[in-house]
């Protein structure tokens, strides 16, 4: 049995007994979807230009991790530029959410404590799982390993949680490149060196680019074929050369077991 240590983030909770009045929605202490009758779109980012990865029926109760600024929307409940990041992953316009208590702002940089770090990154990882199927457990483990729980210079200064290099340019999501010291392994030895890494405007963009990076590079196709198996996915990442550390997959799998990151796949 896998370890149960870690932070449990619940997802979207729906019940069959939500046939309540508009007044009851407004008084409900739990966040509730309220539309004119249609389904509420769940998206990969705080705006209607982001991919839709699901829908929620009116009356669906929500567990919200935090709120991010984004596109201003006039909705059934209010006019709002807030977008609620669900614990289960995905963003919904706050303009269609009633009964929500005061919501914390989504972290734009990595929290420096482990519990705070998991709370911040798990919903982001789960957001992109909804689009690509890449296991959130592996995504969170990679972020932990590559950024040292968000404490490395790469994570603190550049919001780069996954050690993605520039490869000639920052790509369409990052805002620039910066040189950092790193370690590369080969022929049985590891040595220090320097390389250019992508810099992101915020934490969420790092997760967005990570998902895009894996899907856009053909060498990760074997990993995508086993995305239903987190351990196999981690192994395929190493075989594809995501990192030169020969123990990379073992370290990812160890983190997933120790901190029960598998919970984020459900």
ROBA-357041 format. One record per atom (N, C-alpha, C, O): residue in three letters; y, z, x. Coordinates in steps of 0.001 Angstrom, whole numbers, padded with zeros to 6 digits, always signed. Each point is the difference from the previous one (the first is absolute). Layout:
ALAYZX...
***
This chain:
UNK-001193+000000+000852UNK+001193+000000-000852UNK+001236+000000+000883UNK+000054+000712+001003UNK+000953-001521-001380UNK+001207-000073+000795UNK+000818+001266-000160UNK-000069+000677-001026UNK+000854-000362+002069UNK+000818+001208-000022UNK+000992-000047-001147UNK+000413-001075-000433UNK-000037+002240-000054UNK+000941+000069-001119UNK+001374+000452+000441UNK+000873+000241-000834UNK-000669-000122+002152UNK+001308+000403+000483UNK+000988-001132-000238UNK-000355-001173+000111UNK+001579+001518-000433UNK+001020-001028-000153UNK+000828+000243-001229UNK-000168+000989-000714UNK+001052-001900+000492UNK+000921+000119-001110UNK-000449-000905-001114UNK-000082-001214+000187UNK-000215+001779-001358UNK-000466-000781-001130UNK+001200-000491-000787UNK+000783+000796-000519UNK-000645-002108+000433UNK+001068-000589-000787UNK-000628-000656-001207UNK-000757-000961+000139UNK+001061+001466-001323UNK-000583-000552-001213UNK+000665-001311-000338UNK+001064-000322+000527UNK-001696-000438-001414UNK+000521-001300-000365UNK+000633+000019-001367UNK+000542+001015-000437UNK-000616-002146-000236UNK+000571-000127-001328UNK-000971+000582-001005UNK-001192-000308+000038UNK+001686+001146-000937UNK-000828+000653-000998UNK+000327-000575-001360UNK+001155+000041-000425UNK-002152-000579-000270UNK+000215-000499-001342UNK-000843+000799-000957UNK-001093+000440+000358UNK+001584-000236-001593UNK-000767+000694-001016UNK+000070-000787-001277UNK+000915-000800-000199UNK-001872+001020-000664UNK-000035-000702-001269UNK+000846+000688-001048UNK+000146-000502-001115UNK+000414+001655+001467UNK+000722+000795-000993UNK+001503-000087+000154UNK+000717+000916-000402UNK-000219-002021+000988UNK+001426-000098+000258UNK+000735-000731-001117UNK+001029-000630+000246UNK-001546+000706-001472UNK+000648-000624-001151UNK+001075+000947-000524UNK-000137+000582-001076UNK+001213-000439+001859UNK+001054+000944-000326UNK+001285-000732-000308UNK+000101-001207+000220UNK+000862+001915-000718UNK+001270-000600-000382UNK+000912-000167+001198UNK-000241+000574+001062UNK+001305-001375-001238UNK+000993-000169+001052UNK+000612+001336+000390UNK+000242+000250+001180UNK+000007+000599-002150UNK+000575+001316+000303UNK-000942+000821+000854UNK+000438+000726+000893UNK-001729-000836-001160UNK-000970+000749+000797UNK-000014-000496+001433UNK-000135+000803+000924UNK+000272-002128-000709UNK+000075-000537+001356UNK+001168+000626+000756UNK-000140+000422+001148UNK+001279-000369-001803UNK+001195+000508+000676UNK-000155+001462+000387UNK+000562+000445+001001UNK-001332+000309-001801UNK-000155+001426+000265UNK-001181+000296+000919UNK-000143+001125+000481UNK-000697-002117-000234UNK-001211+000217+000781UNK+000358+000339+001444UNK+000745-000755+000626UNK-001245+001860-000072UNK+000302+000343+001389UNK-000724-000883+001008UNK+000299+000038+001194UNK-001239-000822-001668UNK-000748-000918+000868UNK+000575-001394-000155UNK+000376-000397-001103UNK-000304-000350+002189UNK+000523-001357-000043UNK-000893-000884-000871UNK-001223+000008+000137UNK+001846-000762-001024UNK-000712-000830-000957UNK+000632-001390-000039UNK+001225-000122-000011UNK-002047-000919-000011UNK+000502-001364-000147UNK+000540-000183-001412UNK-000667+000322-000983UNK+001878-000842+000902UNK+000602-000255-001306UNK+000645-001378+000001UNK+001037-000198+000633UNK-001632-000744-001328UNK+000542-001342-000139UNK+000174-000308-001479UNK-000291+000829-000862UNK+000766-002023+000588UNK+000165-000421-001395UNK-001320-000433-000614UNK-000041-000403-001163UNK-001027+000481+001924UNK-001322-000366-000503UNK-000835-000759+000996UNK-001228-000004-000093UNK+001882-000650+001062UNK-000729-000748+001010UNK-000462+000884+001140UNK+000368+001171+000084UNK-001175-001743+000790UNK-000508+000733+001165UNK+001067+000060+001089UNK+000826-000906+000119UNK-000847+001974+000671UNK+000918+000185+001119UNK-000661-000503+001271UNK-001125+000390+000315UNK+001815-001253+000417UNK-000552-000565+001230UNK+000007+001021+001131UNK+000942+000778+000147UNK-002005-000793+000646UNK-000101+000780+001228UNK+000129-000983+001157UNK-000714-001002+000036UNK+001609+001269+000905UNK+000286-000961+001065UNK-000165+000619+001392UNK-000102+001217+000150UNK+000078-002091+000861UNK-000186+000468+001371UNK+001285+000512+000643UNK-000033+000525+001113UNK+001150-000670-001793UNK+001267+000480+000527UNK+000994+000233-001118UNK-000299-000278-001162UNK+001487+000789+001497UNK+000975+000415-001012UNK+000865-001141-000538UNK+001220+000004+000163UNK-001858-000967-000798UNK+000738-001108-000574UNK-000935-001024-000616UNK-001196-000018+000292UNK+001745-000829-001143UNK-000828-000972-000711UNK-000419-001180+000862UNK-000814-000816-000432UNK+001358+000708+001656UNK-000430-001071+000902UNK-001289+000354+000732UNK-000622-000876+000602UNK+000213+002129-000639UNK-001232+000421+000654UNK-001201-000350-000886UNK+000122-000109-001220UNK-001265-000061+001852UNK-001218-000374-000723UNK-000346+001029-001067UNK+000139+001205+000212UNK-000587-001694-001350UNK-000515+000887-001042UNK-001470+000261+000264UNK-000782-000934+000178UNK+000410+002196-000153UNK-001386+000371+000325UNK-000680+000757-001132UNK-001108+000510+000166UNK+001764-000438-001303UNK-000606+000676-001136UNK+001008+000179-001112UNK+001179-000317+000155UNK-001655+000833-001285UNK+000863+000322-001130UNK-000430+001337-000585UNK-001138+000438+000168UNK+002082+000201-000863UNK-000259+001278-000652UNK+000421-000094-001459UNK+001072-000517-000312UNK-001907+001012-000564UNK+000291-000038-001423UNK+001031+001060-000368UNK+000085+001032+000664UNK+000701-001273-001718UNK+000911+001038-000492UNK-000770+001284-000309UNK-001090-000041-000570UNK+001665+001173+000949UNK-000663+001280-000211UNK-000840+000470+001163UNK-000493+001128-000011UNK+000319-001973+001020UNK-000766+000418+001176UNK+000746+001097+000748UNK+001183-000146+000308UNK-001867+001234-000020UNK+000583+001068+000800UNK-000139-000336+001483UNK-001002-000567+000435UNK+002012+000924+000317UNK+000069-000376+001410UNK+000071+001225+000904UNK+000577+001025-000362UNK-001158-001149+001514UNK+000224+000955+001079UNK+000780-000743+001065UNK-000505-000947+000604UNK+001724+001370-000377UNK+000942-000711+000865UNK+000147+000748+001320UNK+000228+001209+000024UNK-000363-001951+001073UNK+000138+000612+001320UNK+001465+000203+000372UNK+000370+001048+000530UNK+000466-002056-000810UNK+001396+000055+000413UNK+000738-001176-000623UNK-000602-000836-000674UNK+001902+000779+000902UNK+000794-001093-000551UNK+000764-000705+001115UNK+000571+000641+000882UNK-000573-001978-000937UNK+000694-000821+000989UNK+001119-000798-000669UNK-000119-000352-001174UNK+001199+000063+001892UNK+001054-000844-000559UNK-000431-001460+000001UNK-000751-000441+000870UNK+001237-000298-001858UNK-000368-001405-000070UNK+000835-000751-001010UNK+001156+000342-000251UNK-001748-001362-000322UNK+000692-000858-000956UNK+000393+000784-001250UNK-000796+000765-000544UNK+002024-000965+000105UNK+000482+000692-001196UNK-000569-000679-001242UNK+000099-001216-000164UNK-000693+002023-000697UNK-000684-000509-001186UNK+000537+000709-001245UNK+000197+001215+000000UNK+000034-001991-001057UNK+000330+000586-001295UNK-001279+000056-000822UNK-000560-001038-000355UNK+000106+002225+000058UNK-001283+000160-000669UNK+000093+000752-001301UNK+001089+000232-000525UNK-002241+000149+000008UNK-000096+000689-001280UNK+000586+001410+000059UNK+000590+000479-000968UNK-000758+000178+002117UNK+000434+001395+000144UNK+001410+000093+000554UNK+000791+000825-000457UNK-000461-001667+001442UNK+001294+000106+000664UNK+000275-001283+000769UNK-000824-000914+000030UNK+001989+000864+000586UNK+000300-001020+001005UNK-000064+000702+001346UNK+000724+000967+000237UNK-001584-001448+000635UNK-000271+000750+001231UNK-000332-000947+001157UNK-000607-001054-000187UNK+001022+001465+001383UNK-000384-000705+001218UNK-001127+000745+000715UNK-000387-000368+001109UNK-000133+001409-001743UNK-001112+000750+000568UNK-001336-000650-000324UNK-000207-000510-001101UNK-000686+000536+002064UNK-001362-000499-000183UNK-000964+001097+000416UNK+000066+000511+001118UNK-000957-000158-002027UNK-000910+001123+000215UNK-001264-000482+000707UNK-000699-000887-000488UNK+000418+001487+001649UNK-001226-000305+000741UNK-001111+000893-000531UNK+000067+001224+000120UNK-001078-001832-000700UNK-001094+000756-000585UNK-000914+000556+001079UNK-000193-000625+001042UNK-000361+001781-001289UNK-000951+000580+000952UNK-001200-000910+000188UNK-000596-000038+001076UNK+000243-000697-002129UNK-001129-000928+000079UNK+000374-001325+000653UNK-000855-000868+000178UNK+002140+000705+000184UNK+000464-001230+000612UNK+000709-000901-000983UNK-000393-000102-001162UNK+001446-000556+001635UNK+000767-000909-000818UNK+001286+000629-000510UNK+000095+001215-000174UNK+000902-002079-000063UNK+001309+000434-000468UNK+000221-000441-001447UNK-000407-001094-000393UNK+001056+001958-000396UNK+000418-000356-001354UNK+001480+000338-000139UNK+000491+000955+000602UNK+000210-001751-001402UNK+001422+000267-000232UNK+000170+001292-000775UNK-000648+000221-001023UNK+001540+000640+001535UNK+000257+001271-000670UNK+000708-000205-001337UNK+000071+000919-000816UNK+000445-002111+000598UNK+000674-000300-001262UNK-000953+000046-001183UNK+000433+000050-001152UNK-001741-000067+001437UNK-001014+000028-001055UNK-000859+001262+000059UNK-001104+000032-000545UNK+001611+001000+001204UNK-000750+001247+000144UNK+000779+001131-000657UNK+001152+000254+000351UNK-001784+000421-001302UNK+000622+001131-000689UNK-000675+001306+000402UNK-001158+000014+000418UNK+001898+001078-000551UNK-000584+001314+000213UNK-000246+000372+001438UNK-000589+001047+000267UNK+001024-001877+000682UNK-000264+000300+001410UNK+000894+001130+000472UNK+001202-000017-000263UNK-001763+000995+000952UNK+000839+001050+000594UNK+000819-000587+001144UNK-000112-001189+000295UNK+000919+001998+000338UNK+000765-000445+001163UNK-000964-000467+001080UNK-000923+000720+000381UNK+001147-001930+000106UNK-000939-000606+000944UNK+000555+000022+001420UNK+001188-000251+000203UNK-002038+000552+000787UNK+000452-000063+001389UNK+000184-001445+000440UNK-000677-000899-000500UNK+001587+000680+001425UNK+000184-001330+000568UNK-001172-000338+000908UNK-000497+000861+000726UNK+000060-002104-000763UNK-001067-000429+000907UNK+000501+000059+001437UNK+001145-000352+000284UNK-002002+000795+000606UNK+000367+000110+001413UNK+000262-001385+000579UNK-000786-000925-000209UNK+001877+000785+000927UNK+000286-001260+000684UNK-000510+000016+001438UNK-000130-001049+000631UNK-000155+002232-000123UNK-000592+000179+001326UNK-001156+000984-000132UNK-000077+000754-000970UNK-000806-000767+001937UNK-001213+000806-000079UNK+000301+001494+000082UNK+000668+000436+000938UNK-001147+000363-001901UNK+000085+001463+000137UNK-000773+000450+001245UNK-000966-000645+000407UNK+001393+001734+000176UNK-000574+000426+001273UNK-001109+001039-000139UNK-000562+000434+001006UNK+000237-000028-002235UNK-001132+000897-000194UNK-001140-000783-000648UNK+000240-000988-000694UNK-001463+001422+000916UNK-001153-000787-000433UNK-000095-000123-001513UNK-000261-001085-000521UNK+000470+002187-000186UNK-000084-000060-001450UNK+001077-000913-000559UNK-000261-000807-000891UNK+001475+000939+001420UNK+001084-000853-000445UNK-000247-001461+000338UNK+000353-000894-000770UNK-000956+000661+001918UNK-000288-001374+000413UNK-001001-000650-000954UNK+000212-001125-000452UNK-001289+001825+000151UNK-000995-000553-000920UNK+000599-000231-001382UNK-000286-001008-000647UNK+001115+001943+000201UNK+000613-000145-001321UNK+000897-001226-000059UNK+000112-000642-001044UNK+000529+000316+002165UNK+000912-001141+000034UNK-000724-001333+000135UNK+000383-000984-000633UNK-001432+000949+001457UNK-000601-001300+000313UNK-001139-000399-000933UNK-000261-001191-000174UNK-000420+002164-000429UNK-001139-000355-000853UNK+000402-000891-001177UNK-000686-000991-000251UNK+001772+001293-000489UNK+000383-000902-001090UNK+000376-001397+000490UNK-000234-000984-000702UNK+000813+000886+001898UNK+000337-001308+000552UNK-001260-000791+000325UNK-000090-001190-000303UNK-000883+001857+000920UNK-001265-000667+000298UNK-000693-000457-001280UNK-000541-001104-000062UNK+000562+001951-000945UNK-000663-000328-001273UNK+000720-001123-000734UNK-000622-000756-000746UNK+001923+000648+000954UNK+000749-001107-000602UNK-000553-001340+000456UNK-000216-000902-000809UNK-000009+000781+002098UNK-000450-001290+000542UNK-001473-000222-000227UNK-000451-001145-000023UNK-000322+002218-000146UNK-001390-000164-000414UNK-000065-000723-001339UNK-000901-000805-000237UNK+001850+001091-000626UNK+000005-000623-001317UNK+000222-001505+000086UNK-000399-000739-000900UNK+001034+000280+001981UNK+000226-001430+000172UNK-001135-000678+000754UNK-000506-001036-000432UNK+000105+001621+001562UNK-000923-000681+000905UNK-001411+000567+000012UNK-000931-000665+000455UNK+000764+001887-000951UNK-001311+000638+000065UNK-000301+000650+001333UNK-001072+000581+000167UNK+001988-000662+000790UNK-000206+000670+001291UNK-000096+001499-000246UNK+000892+000569-000629UNK-001952+000094+001108UNK-000210+001417-000343UNK+001137+000892+000476UNK+000372-000015+001173UNK+000171+000790-002100UNK+001099+000904+000330UNK-000421+001031+001032UNK+000817+000428+000816UNK-002080-000026-000842UNK-000487+000984+000968UNK+000187-000491+001430UNK+000423+000755+000875UNK-000743-002027-000647UNK+000145-000567+001343UNK+001476-000169+000347UNK+000410+000265+001130UNK+000382-000704-002096UNK+001433-000172+000246UNK+000642+001319+000411UNK+000774+000043+000957UNK-001091+001034-001677UNK+000569+001310+000343UNK-000511+000453+001367UNK+000773+000521+000803UNK-002058-000714-000531UNK-000552+000392+001301UNK+000673-000766+001134UNK+000309+000577+001042UNK-000083-001868-001242UNK+000697-000781+001025UNK+001409+000528+000228UNK+000445+000116+001142UNK+000254+000204-002219UNK+001361+000522+000140UNK+000002+001313+000778UNK+000843+000211+000872UNK-001782+000660-001191UNK-000116+001281+000703UNK-000267-000225+001482UNK+000647+000601+000858UNK-001613-001477-000567UNK-000407-000219+001386UNK+001065-000735+000804UNK+000323+000399+001119UNK+000220-001464-001681UNK+000942-000837+000740UNK+001342+000687+000224UNK+000653-000233+001016UNK-000236+001079-001962UNK+001319+000630+000111UNK-000057+001465+000403UNK+001037+000643+000161UNK-002264-000105+000004UNK-000110+001420+000323UNK+000578+000868-001093UNK+000809+000890+000264UNK-001233-001152-001518UNK+000523+000716-001168UNK+001511-000196-000145UNK+000716+000907-000425UNK-000242-002108+000787UNK+001413-000312-000135UNK+000885+000587+001076UNK+001223-000118-000080UNK-001808+000750+001087UNK+000790+000718+000995UNK+000268-000798+001272UNK+000813+000424+000822UNK-001464-001553-000636UNK+000226-000794+001198UNK+001372-000661-000064UNK+000590-000104-001075UNK-000083-000344+002222UNK+001270-000717+000015UNK-000091-001248-000873UNK+000958-000368-000679UNK-002112-000271+000706UNK-000204-001203-000795UNK+000223+000280-001483UNK+000614-000798-000708UNK-001123+001952+000245UNK+000154+000360-001398UNK+001353+000596-000311UNK+000610-000341-001013UNK-000130+001233+001874UNK+001251+000713-000278UNK+001224-000906+000102UNK+000917+000085-000818UNK-000911-000946+001824UNK+001180-000822+000263UNK-000061-001335-000740UNK+001001-000475-000537UNK-002186-000115+000521UNK-000120-001349-000560UNK-000712-000100-001328UNK-000214-001104-000499UNK-000161+002237-000093UNK-000751-000012-001262UNK-001244-000886+000075UNK-000462-000514-001018UNK-000071+000340+002214UNK-001186-000829+000184UNK-001222+000918+000020UNK-000290+000646+001007UNK-000422-000601-002140UNK-001132+000912-000126UNK-001322-000600+000461UNK-001009+000703+000057UNK+001000-001993+000273UNK-001280-000668+000257UNK-000087-000688+001356UNK-000960-000722+000267UNK+001946+000937+000586UNK-000056-000571+001337UNK+000009-001519+000011UNK-000569-000611+000905UNK+001206-000014-001897UNK+000031-001464-000060UNK+001050-000518+000982UNK+001166+000392-000046UNK-001603-001273+000924UNK+000887-000540+001023UNK+000799-001186-000537UNK-000259-000504-001093UNK+001235+000075+001889UNK+000882-001066-000461UNK-000626-001394+000123UNK+000277-000862-000834UNK-001089+000625+001821UNK-000654-001303+000147UNK+001003-001147-000104UNK-000224-000966-000729UNK+001338+001080+001469UNK+000991-001058+000007UNK+001118+000174-001000UNK+000995-000721+000064UNK-001129+001657-000989UNK+001040+000226-000994UNK-000403+001091-000960UNK-001165+000393-000039UNK+002126+000110-000749UNK-000302+001114-000899UNK-000707-000393-001282UNK-000526+000866-000699UNK+000501-002160+000370UNK-000613-000406-001253UNK+000961+000183-001166UNK+001149+000394+000203UNK-001603-000675-001424UNK+000899+000001-001162UNK+000333+001365-000585UNK+000899+000101-000835UNK-001600+000955+001250UNK+000215+001320-000598UNK+000766+000930+000936UNK+000919+000690-000442UNK-001272-000656+001709UNK+000671+000871+000966UNK+001430-000467+000245UNK+000349-001146-000282UNK+000469+002045+000808UNK+001416-000309+000236UNK+000307-000254+001466UNK+001139-000321+000342UNK-002124+000457+000527UNK+000240-000234+001403UNK-001189+000409+000848UNK-001078+000299-000515UNK+001290-000292+001824UNK-001049+000369+000952UNK+000568+001012+000991UNK+001202+000027+000266UNK-002082+000795+000268UNK+000409+000983+000993UNK-001159+000235+000950UNK-001160+000004-000412UNK+001474+000193+001682UNK-001033+000209+001010UNK-000336+001485+000120UNK+000883+000852+000094UNK-002186-000570-000101UNK-000496+001370+000141UNK-001126+000016+001032UNK-000655-001014+000241UNK+000445+002167+000354UNK-001156+000181+000838UNK-001256+000097-000852UNK+000028+000574-001088UNK-001121-001128+001575UNK-001259+000035-000731UNK-001154+000010+000990UNK+000211-000002+001213UNK-001412+000014-001729UNK-001197-000022+000840UNK-000903-001127-000472UNK-000213-000172-001200UNK-000314-000591+002140UNK-000919-001088-000323UNK-001286+000203+000791UNK+000024+000407+001161UNK-001151-000701-001816UNK-001300+000201+000624UNK-000701-001334+000224UNK+000146-000934-000789UNK-000909+000860+001879UNK-000785-001181+000297UNK-000854+000227+001218UNK+000387+000721+000920UNK-001561-001344-000915UNK-000929+000134+001127UNK-000340+001453+000313UNK-000185+000381+001156UNK+000109+000417-002216UNK-000429+001379+000169UNK+001077+000969+000423UNK-000296+001177+000207UNK+001543-001621-000069UNK+001077+000897+000398UNK+001208-000209-000906UNK+000155-001052-000620UNK+000693+002067+000556UNK+001232-000080-000775UNK+001176+000273+000933UNK-000100+000823+000910UNK+001209-001515-001141UNK+001164+000164+000866UNK+001266-000087-000825UNK+000041-000657-001040UNK+001007+001342+001530UNK+001275-000040-000672UNK+000722-001312+000229UNK-000113-000599+001069UNK+000854+000152-002071UNK+000784-001231+000098UNK+001147+000097-000993UNK+000209+001051-000605UNK+000519-002113+000436UNK+001091-000043-000980UNK-000150-001266-000832UNK-000481-001019+000497UNK+000888+001080-001752UNK-000109-001155-000887UNK+001069+000089-001084UNK+000529+001075-000283UNK-000222-002216-000316UNK+000975-000057-001084UNK-000671+000243-001345UNK-000983-000660-000337UNK+001511+001605-000428UNK-000561+000355-001301UNK+001032-000233-001103UNK+001207+000067+000232UNK-001707-000339-001428UNK+000884-000231-001138UNK+000707+001285-000428UNK-000555+001095+000082UNK+001786-001262-000537UNK+000825+001095-000499UNK+000268-000260-001483UNK+000326-001121-000392UNK-000465+002160-000423UNK+000157-000143-001449UNK+001161+000838-000506UNK+000357+001023+000585UNK+000225-001483-001687UNK+001123+000720-000598UNK-000430+001318-000606UNK+000788+000943-000077UNK-002045-000873-000357UNK-000476+001224-000645UNK-001518+000066+000049UNK-000667-000945+000420UNK+000146+002060-000850UNK-001441+000255+000029UNK-000759-000997-000873UNK-001045-000512+000404UNK+001565+000239-001591UNK-000701-000882-000935UNK-000187-001399+000572UNK-001040-000624-000215UNK+002039+000125+000942UNK-000108-001350+000558UNK-001105-000100+001045UNK-000609-001057+000163UNK+000349+002152+000546UNK-001092-000007+000970UNK-001335-000230-000696UNK-000841-000749+000498UNK+000642+001391-001647UNK-001240-000176-000755UNK-000080-001395-000614UNK-001072-000603-000055UNK+002190+000107-000396UNK+000044-001366-000541UNK-000402-001018+001063UNK-000774-000918-000274UNK+001298+001082+001483UNK-000289-000960+001063UNK-001433+000131+000496UNK-000621-000992+000385UNK+000096+002211-000393UNK-001389+000214+000424UNK-000957-000786-000891UNK-000903-000677+000491UNK+001109+000772-001802UNK-000861-000736-000926UNK+000137-001502+000218UNK-000996-000722+000034UNK+002214+000262+000113UNK+000239-001427+000236UNK-000627-000455+001312UNK-000597-001074+000064UNK+000728+001887+000981UNK-000517-000328+001328UNK-001516-000211-000033UNK-000512-000952+000591UNK-000194+001833-001275UNK-001458-000121-000058UNK-000429-001212-000817UNK-000974-000668+000348UNK+001688+000379-001425UNK-000383-001130-000854UNK+000398-001345+000597UNK-000634-001017-000280UNK+001691+001008+001108UNK+000516-001260+000537UNK-000731-000460+001260UNK+000073-001177+000353UNK-000768+002073+000325UNK-000681-000337+001252UNK-001486-000229-000238UNK-000713+000902-000439UNK+000254-002102+000728UNK-001378-000399-000306UNK-001034+000846+000733UNK-001138+000116-000453UNK+001519+000469+001565UNK-000992+000791+000744UNK-000457+001232-000780UNK-001040+000583+000308UNK+001821-000185-001322UNK-000396+001157-000809UNK-000776-000393-001251UNK-000300+000852-000837UNK-000025-002127+000704UNK-000766-000445-001166UNK-001328+000737-000145UNK-000360+000363-001120UNK-000395-000122+002213UNK-001247+000763-000151UNK+000228+001410-000542UNK-000834+000519-000742UNK+001954+000104+001106UNK+000305+001329-000526UNK+000282-000074-001500UNK-000455+000855-000760UNK+001194-001861+000339UNK+000324-000134-001417UNK-001244-000245-000844UNK-000022+000321-001188UNK-000997-000881+001792UNK-001242-000251-000736UNK-000767+001280-000293UNK-000855+000018-000885UNK+001149+001060+001618UNK-000705+001277-000214UNK+000979+001087-000427UNK-000223+001177+000279UNK+001301-001558-000951UNK+001038+000976-000350UNK-000471+001066-000973UNK+000657+001031-000148UNK-001783-001258-000519UNK-000538+001026-000904UNK-000659+001144+000757UNK-000320+001029-000593UNK+000113-001196+001896UNK-000648+001011+000842UNK+000979+000415+001097UNK+000137-000718+000990UNK+000544+001850-001137UNK+001022+000391+000976UNK-000507+000093+001433UNK+000685-000440+000923UNK-001875+001006-000722UNK-000524+000135+001359UNK-000267-001369+000624UNK+000310-000225+001170UNK-000884-000684-001953UNK-000251-001356+000494UNK+001322-000717+000270UNK+000112-000755+000965UNK+000873+000987-001804UNK+001309-000614+000195UNK+000609+000471+001322UNK+000539-000806+000759UNK-000625+002104-000488UNK+000526+000535+001250UNK-000713-000613+001203UNK+000630-000314+001010UNK-001935+000148-001124UNK-000776-000601+001089UNK+000419-001437+000249UNK+000124-000430+001146UNK+000095-000311-002224UNK+000406-001399+000139UNK+001406-000132+000579UNK+000290-000962+000710UNK+000584+001923-001008UNK+001329-000018+000613UNK-000116+000084+001519UNK+000683-000724+000724UNK-001550+001609-000251UNK-000185+000123+001446UNK-000595-001273+000578UNK+000458-000480+001037UNK-001467-000070-001689UNK-000641-001215+000500UNK+000981-001174+000041UNK-000120-000889+000843UNK+001083+000897-001757UNK+000992-001076-000042UNK+001099+000184+001046UNK+000817-000897+000209UNK-000798+002052+000443UNK+000974+000240+001053UNK+001301+000615-000448UNK+001030-000189+000647UNK-001056+000940-001770UNK+001245+000642-000441UNK+000535+000917+001091UNK+001210+000074+000216UNK-002099+000616+000464UNK+000374+000876+001112UNK-000999-000198+001129UNK-001141-000404-000227UNK+001585+000693+001449UNK-000887-000168+001145UNK-000829+001245+000300UNK-000904-000050+000833UNK+001197+001154-001494UNK-000761+001232+000180UNK-001439-000221-000481UNK-000205-000313-001173UNK-000800+000468+002052UNK-001384-000242-000417UNK-000509+001009-001031UNK-001028-000231-000636UNK+001735+001339+000468UNK-000397+001016-000984UNK+000865-000065-001252UNK+000028+000949-000784UNK+000671-002053+000591UNK+000968-000089-001102UNK-000645+000234-001357UNK+000484+000825-000774UNK-001552-001524+000473UNK-000658+000142-001305UNK-000527+001422-000183UNK+000142+000582-001076UNK-000744-000027+002112UNK-000539+001360-000100UNK+001106+001004-000285UNK-000200+000947-000760UNK+001349-001146+001357UNK+001123+000908-000243UNK+000496-000115-001446UNK+000299+001008-000639UNK-000215-002234+000130UNK+000420-000191-001393UNK-000981+000668-000954UNK+000403+000718-000915UNK-001676-000956+001130UNK-001031+000574-000878UNK+000013+001519+000095UNK-000203+000688-001000UNK+000440-000161+002199UNK+000080+001446+000167UNK+001163+000602-000773UNK-000144+001059-000611UNK+001294-001723+000631UNK+001153+000470-000761UNK-000258-000063-001498UNK+000374+000913-000736UNK-001012-001986+000282UNK-000290-000135-001429UNK-000919+001109-000484UNK+000151+000498-001115UNK-001101-000115+001955UNK-000928+001070-000380UNK+000660+001366+000096UNK-000144+000819-000908UNK+000862-000561+001987UNK+000588+001327+000208UNK+001031+000355-001062UNK+000063+001143-000451UNK+000748-002125+000050UNK+001087+000279-000946UNK-000282-000567-001389UNK+000897-000083-000839UNK-002140-000302+000606UNK-000416-000528-001307UNK+000947-001090-000491UNK+000447+000019-001146UNK-000153-000953+002017UNK+000884-001104-000380UNK-000682-000958-000970UNK+000671-000813-000636UNK-001988+000897+000516UNK-000727-000847-000943UNK+000461+000233-001437UNK-000147-000875-000854UNK+000696+002042+000593UNK+000464+000304-001363UNK+001055-000991-000466UNK+000147-000225-001201UNK+000586-000369+002130UNK+001079-000904-000371UNK-000510-001384-000408UNK+000779-000860-000410UNK-002080+000655+000525UNK-000596-001265-000429UNK-000390+000029-001469UNK-000501-000993-000527UNK+000721+002110-000135UNK-000453+000145-001394UNK+001164+000323-000922UNK-000192+000157-001205
***
